[in-house]
């Protein structure tokens, strides 16, 4: 059996290429939208992808199953336990099999058995993998998708908090409890191949180790340990402290249910005159994303109206929370990283990439007198001094759970992923000193606040420093 884990570090997403070395046929589980890389990977192993499968209707990236079906005509295996209002809507004309609990299919001599494992989503299905060609009579491992992660379980609140299905959170948590109980009946040796690793918003405490075993999770996973405390305690544990999902999750759920647009070739945007990019940044009909990595470089001079979206692991979250997918997007990015940026964007459905200019173009624009904005940067002691004098308001863009644990008095709390939806709530009577845990989320938030016409100051410092310096001023809990 051929087994390859395919990792997307920005989405912390794992896909799986599993092939029969005797028949040379292969399957991809949970492919992302740019499918040619899986085809190339299989071809390098002398194999052909003949089928794809997915564990559930994803919220954090666009699935490649429809792309594979339309461009390569492969067989598609999808969860068959979907509720009527979340049934797949794109499968007509495709060779699709909907799998119920216990159904099996084969890729050559590799047997796949569907295990309905609801909780993260109602239809969620894991895949038990048995290498019959190697003489095995029991499964080697299970592709758990967003059900079991290393050290965590998939969050059961997204159908409500991301997709807007009212009242779904607690019933989903109870389903997850029952699925986890069934997981505990599996043999300790069984390998666990998760759909995500550390950095994904599909759980709250995912490990960075790429795979595990049932026995290891039984012994060391806090989420699995919570199962042993009983159903009610488990529900409290699994729903507590989940981070606010980015707004784009709702759109991903709908598109993956109804059918992601066929991508074809990966877009190749061209270089634009920087003055054209500046004009788009200043208007409301397009979004300009500045992908420079170093915060001081952006704060030291950027186009008015541009959004800071550093091309690092946070990039998809910033794009998906701050940019409108229905409007053209222009980039400020190094030329040798354009393709990398485009891949990250099309994987979450941002296809309208109009073009780009480089940081060198931006420097030339500034040297010739082109309009630029400088954002003031301060540290925690200076923030506290100005807070005491009443010169500023504090905008804390951490998540609600982080804010509740410890925060600055009178701070306004809006998670940075929700700020674009709620920026009209932010008072405009004083400059806003914006902070997070370390400055990274606050930097992007500051650019969004500036675009909204408000005065922003970046607190490029750690909240831990303020807590250490002001132990008698720490407040806890959520605002009334």
N, C-alpha and C positions, 0 to 999 in steps of 0.2 A: 504494500500500500504506500502510495506517495501522500505525504502530509506537509503542507506549507501554510504557515500563518502569515497573513498579509496585513501589515500594520500601517495605519494612518496616524502619525503622531499628533497632528493638530486636533483631530476629532477623537483621539485615543480609541480608535475603532479597529477591531480585528475582524478580517474576513478569513475564510478558510478554503484552500484549494485541496481537494481530496481526490486522488486518482487511483485507478486500478492499473497496476504496472503490467498485468497480463493482457488486458484488452485495450489499454492506452486511452480509455475514456476517463473524463474527470468531471467533478462537480465543484461549483463554487457556492459556499454558504455566505449569505449576507454581503453580496458585492456592492461596492459603491458605483456611482453612475458612469465614471470613465472606465469602461469595461475592457478596453484594449490591453491594459496592463496585465489583466488576468489571463487574457488570451496569449500574450507574449510569454508570461511565466510558464503556462502549460506547455507551449510550443518548445520552450527551452528544455523541458523535461521529456520531449518527444510525445506529448499527449495533446488531446483535443478535448475542449470543454463541450460536453454533450448535455449538461443539465445545470440548472442553478436552483437554489432554494433560499428562502428567508425565514427567519424565526418569528418575525412579527412585523406589523406596520410601524416603521421607524419614525422617530420624531426628530432625530438630530442630524440626519443626512438623507440625501435622495438615493433610493435603492436603484441598483443596476439591473434588477430582474427584467423589467420591461424593456430596457435597452438591449439586453441579451436576446430576449425573445424576438424583437423586431429586426435586429441587425444580423443575428446569427441563427435564428430559428431553433434555438435550443429548447429542450423540455424544461418546464418551470414547475416547481413544487412549492405550494403556498399553504399557510395555515388554513384549515377548514373549519375552525371553531369560531369564526368571526360573528359578532352580533349583526343583526340585519342592517342597523344604521352605520356599521363600519365595514360592510362587505366590500371587497375589491371591485373597482369599477372599470378596469382597463384590460380585462383578460379575454374579451371577445376576439376571436381570430388567432389566439395564441394557443400553443400546446401546453395547457395548464392542468395540473392535478391538485385538488384541494385535499389536504391530509387531515384525517381524524386521528384521535388518540389510538396508538397501536398499529396504524398503517405502516407498511414497509415498502421500500423500493430499492432497486440495486443499480449501482454504477459498476458495470462489470461484475466482479466478485465481491464488491464492497456493499454490505447491507446497511441501509439507513432505516431506523425506526423512529417514527414520530411520537413524541411524548408531550401531550398537552400540559403546559406548565403556566397557567394564567396567574395574573397578579400585577406584573408590570403593565401588561395589556391583557384584555380578555382572551385574545386569540393566541397568545404566545405559545410557541411550540419549540421544544428542544429536539435535538437529533442524536440518538444513540448510534454509534458507528462500530460495526463488527467486520473484521477482515476475514470473510469466509474463504477467500483465495489463499490465505495463509494458514488455513486450518482451524481458525478460532471458532468457538461455539458461543462465546460470550463477548459482549462489547468491550472495546478497548477504551473508549472515551465517549464523552457527551459534549456536543456543541450547545452550550447553554444560552447563547444569545444574551439578552438582557435580563435573564432570570437569576442566575448565580454568577457573581463576579468573584475575583480573588479578594476575600475579606469582606464581602458585602453582598447584598441582594438588590435587584433592580427596584427602583423607587415605584410605588404603586399610585402616586398622586398625579402623574402627568396627564392622564385622560381628563382630569378635572382642572389642574392648574395650568396646563399648556393648551389643551384642546377645548376647554370650556364646557365639558360635560358635567353639569352640576350634580353633586351627590355621588360621584363615582369613586371618590377617594377611599372611604372606609370599606365599602364592599370589595374594592380591589385589594386592599390590605388583607382582608380576611381570605380572599382567594390565594394571595401570595403565601399566607401562613399555611394553608392546606398544601400548596405546591411544595413548600419547604419541608413539610412533614414527610411528603413522599420522597423528596430528595434524600432525606436521612435514612431511608430504607435501602438505598443503593450501596453496593459494596465499596469498601474503603479504597481499593486499588484503582477504581475507575477514574480516568483522567478527566479534568474539567477544562473545557476550552471556551472561555468567555467571549462575549461580543465587544467588551470594552475594558480598558485599563485606567489607571490613575489619570485624572484630568477630564474625564467625561462627566457631563452633568446628568447622566442617567442613574447616578447613585450618589451617595454622600461621602463614602470612605473607601473608594476602590483602591486596591493594591496595584503596585507597579509591576509585579511579577506577571509574566504573560500567560501562565497556566498553573493549574493546581490539581489536586485530587479530592475526591469526596472525603476521604479520611482526614486530610489536612484541614479542609474547611470545617469539618465536624469539630476538630480540636481547637482551631484558632480563629475562626471568623466570628466577630462580635454579633453580626446579624444572625448567623446560625445559632449562636448561643442564646440570643433573645427568643428564638423559637421554643427553646426548652423552658422558658419562663412562663409559658402559657399564652393563649391567643390574645387576651386583652393587653397584657404587658408588651407583647410583640407589636401590636398595632400602635401603641404609644411610642415604642422605640423607632419603628420604621418610618413613621410620619413626622417625627420630631426632627427639626433642624435641616430639612431638605432645602437645598438652595433654590432660589427663584429661577425657574426655567427661562431661557432666552425667548423673546417673542417669536423668533423664527420657527420654534418647535411646532407651533400650531399649524403653520403653513406646510411644514414638512409632513406632518401627519395627513393633512388633506391631500397633498400631492401624491404621497405614496399610496394612499387609498384609491384615489381616482385615476392616477397614472402620471408619473413624471414625464415632462416633455422629452421627446427623443433628442438626444444631444448630438449624435454623430461625431464629427471631428471636434476636438477641443478647440475653442476659439483662440485666435491669434490676433489680439488687438494691436493696432499700430501706434506709432509715436505721434503725439500731438504737439503743436506749438504751445509753449507754456502759457502764453497770453490767452489762448482758448481755454485751457484748464482753469486759469484764474477767473475767467468770466463765468464758467460753470460753477465754480466754488461760491461765487458771490450771489448766484441766483438760487431759485427754489426748484428748478426743473431737473436738476441732476445732483449727484453726490460726488464729492471729491474726497478720496481716502488717501491719507499720507501714511505710507507704510514704513517710514524710517524707524529703525529699531530704538535708537537712543532718545529718551524723553527730552533731555536738554536740547538736542538738535531741533526737535519740533517746537518746543517752547521758546527757543531762541529766535525763531522766525518761520512763519508758515503762512500760507495763503488764507486770506479772510474767508471764513465759511468752510474751511476744510476740516475733516474729521481725522483725529489721530487713531490709526489702526495698525499698530506695529505688526510686521510680518513674523510673528512668533506663534507660540501655541495658543494664545488668546485671540488670534486673528479671526477665526470663524465666528466666535462669540461676539466680537465687536461688530463685524460686518452684519451678522444676523440680528443684532440688537439696535444698530444705529442707522443702517442704510435701508432705503425702500427698494425692494427687488423689482418694482415696476418702473423705476426711473433709471436713466443711463447713469453709469458709474465711470469716473475717471480716476486714475491712480497716479500717485507720486511714488515711484519705485525704481530701484536700480534695474538697469536693462537686463542683467543676467538673472533676475528673479521674477521677471514678468510671468513666465510660464508657471512657475511655482505658485504665484499669487492667483493666477487664473484657475488652476486646478482646485485650490482651496475654496474658491468662490463658487465654481460650478457644482461642487459636491454638496453645497447647501442651496442650490437653485438660484444663484445670482449670475445670470447669463448675459445681462445687458452691459457688458464691459466695453465702453466706447473707445478707450485709448489710454495712453499714459504719457507722462513726462518724467524726467529723471531728477534726482536731487541736484545734479549739476545744472540742469535747466533752471531749477528753482533758484540756485545761487546766482546764475547769470541774470535772471529776472530781478532779483533783489539789488544786484550791483548796478542795474540800469534804472533804479528808482521805482521798480514795481511795488505795489502795495503789499506789505507784509504785516503780520500781527506778532507781537511778542507777549507771551503769557508770563506773568510774574511767578517765581518759584520761592516758597518759603519753607522753613522747617517747623517742627512742632512747638518749640519754645516761642517762636515769633507768632505762630497761630494763636497760642494761648495769650500772649501779650495783647494782641489785637482784639481777641474775644473779650478780654476783661475791660478794654476801653470802649467796646461797643462799635468798633470800626467795621466789623465783618459779621456775616452769618456763616455758620458751619454747615456744610452739606456732606454728610457721611454716605458714601455710595457702596458700603459693604452690604452684605445680605442681612436680612432681618434677624437671623439667629446670631450672627456676629455682633450686630448692634445691641441686641438684648443682653449679651454677655458683659459688655462694658462699652460705654460711650461718653462723649463729651457733653456736658450740660447744654440743653437747648439746641442740640444738633438736630437738623432735619435729616431723616433717613429715607433715601430712595435707592434701592439696589441699582447699580449702574446698568444692568440689563433691562431695567424698566424705565430708565430715565427719559428716553425718547418719547415714551407714551405719557409721561407725567411732568415734563419740563414746565408746562404751564402752571403747575402748582408751586413752583419755586418762587419765593419772594424776590422782588427786584429792587428793594429799597437800599440794599447795601451790597458791596462786593461779596462774592461767595468764595470762602476758603474751602476747597474740596479735598477730602482725604479718603483713603481706604485703609487697607492693612499695611501697604508698603509704598503706595504711590502709583502703581501701574494702572489699576482700574480708574483711579482719580484722574490720571492724565487724559484718557479718552473722554471721560465725563466732562472735564474742563473744556475740551474742544467742542463738545456738543452744547454746553451751556453758552459758550461764546457765540456759536452759530445761531442760538436762540436770541441773541442780542443782550445777554446779561454779562456782567463783569465777573470774570473767573480768576481765581488764584489757585495754583497747584501747591498743595502741601506734599512735597516730595520727601516723605519721611515715614517712619513706622509708627503706627498707633501705639505699639508697645512702649515707645519712648515717652509718649504723653502719659500713659498709664503709670509708668515708673516715676515720672517727675511730678505727677499730680494725684497721689494715692487718695487724698481726702476729697477729691472732686469727681471721682468716677461715679457715673450713674449706670444703673442696670434696668432691664425690662424694656418693654415696648411703649411707644407713646400712647397716651389715652386718646 
